[in-house]
Amino acid sequence: MAIDKRKVVYQIYPKSFKDTTGSGTGDLNGVTENLPYLKELGIDMIWLNPFYPSPQRDNGYDVADYTAVNPDFGTMADFEAMIARGKELGIDFMLDMVLNHCSTEHEWFQKALAGDQYYQDFFILRDEPTDWVSKFGGNAWAPFGDTGKYYLHLFDVTQADLNWRNPNVREELFKVVKFWQDKGVKGFRFDVINLIGKDEVLEDCPINDGKPAYTDRPITHDYLHELNQASFGQDDSFMTVGEMSATTVENCIMYTAPDREELSMAFNFHHLKVDYQDGQKWTIMDFDFKALRDLFHTWGEGMSEGNGWNALFYNNHDQPRALNRFVDIKHFRNEGATMLGASIHLSRGTPYIYMGEEIGMIDPDFDSMADYVDVESLNAYQIMLDEGKTPEEAFKIIQTKSRDNSRTPMQWDASDNAGFTTGTPWLKAGKSYKEINVANEKDGVIFSFYQKLIKLRKEMPLIAEGDYKAAYTDSESVYAFERELDGQKLLVLNNFYAEEVTLDLAEAYQNGQVLISNYATEAIGENVILKPYQTLAILAG
């Protein structure tokens, strides 16, 4: 399964992209309406977050029906029209598949609760719970009705883990994947897919909240190979990505090496924890540049040497905006945004752009807890108060780390609600929308730079296919790497700070050609002075 490595994916959180009905919630027709905008940007595929019927306890990741459209987002006819319009414009769609667990409102769980033994075996039921901890906090087991048994939920109590050891479960889930394939979908993003292979005998595991007992288990590779062979593996143009929780380079090589026939690529999140004090999310600290640099090098070189493939990103629906985390946005928003873009798009892997990233969107800067709706943020705020933080201290942390930071409405123009809706938006627009919006930014620095990065990947096999090698590994401010293919070499330098830095260049790059930079550049000599947040890519002479 050789994927097209020139492609770039754009992630849309449908609820916040564009509302065409005035309901305050984004919809599928809002996506269709703005496909020409994305065509202009140059992307090849859109990853859509879940739009299936759901009680919305976890923003649609609690699926109640895998093969239908939530009426809040439109109809199946709207979905089909969106796919068709995408095809006209050369844009394909990647759907989010949540196959580790389903909502307790799903028909399978309801039948199991009603006593149907066939469906009881769809879930992980035990007489005695283990000591595992849910990723949303608290016990990972809940009482299964009044049966005296417990069911496993690694996430919310309404998200029951599915029993992949039951072949009937696998068969049903493979049918779901094929259903959407038949609708013309050309990609899948598999949610927390490395958690599907729980141990056969479930035992207490006090280490790391029980994670070693269900993360990256060998049988997961067997399941993914089976899924591949039963569905998308027959189509060479198909693109799949696994969201991998607490994973390793070794496992991700296995998940993504083409000869293993599992997935096309893998997401990992280690680089987005470099601003977690002592590994804890609900803290405030400056990001650790060295940790970020070393993680990029470890994964870049490891996956390159093992013939694995990375999905590259800074932003998504679960993360605060990268600009707020890594850049002095008050003084260098344009430079920082373009530098971050280049550090991903010129690297080895498939780049993902999260909606609004291409116009330099930033966190919303909300005024009070009343502006937040994310359940994780509301829970965390209360926990911090219980731990003795003042309301001001707790709020500051929420402002910095909330998932709502990336879920605010897409900023289309300077009109009310950023042009997202004529109604009341489900989540307030960020304060910056009067200045930072598509209407203003489409002719601006960031959007045009992203267009150039996307074009370079399509035109240059060196960028799409080349190896990855770490460079300047001792630099305290510059993340640098080399790409090489068939004797052609490219050096990419990214200054992560507002201070200028001078680097000596290897002979191969002296008098080299500047491929792209976010500053006007002079001729390249024996050394180079990188300006604040400068990115500079030099082709060897």
PyMOL commands that set and color helices and strands:
alter all, ss='L'
color gray80, all
select helices_A, chain A and resi 14-16+28-33+35-41+76-89+107-113+117-120+167-182+193-195+207-213+218-230+232-234+249-256+258-260+270-273+289-305+322-326+329-345+357-359+369-371+375-386+391-401+404-407+416-419+431-434+438-441+445-459+461-465+507-509
alter helices_A, ss='H'
color red, helices_A
select strands_A, chain A and resi 9-12+45-48+92-97+101-103+125-126+141-143+150-152+159-161+187-190+239-243+265-267+311-312+350-354+467-471+478-485+488-495+501-504+513-517+527-530+535-539
alter strands_A, ss='S'
color yellow, strands_A
deselect
rebuild
show_as cartoon
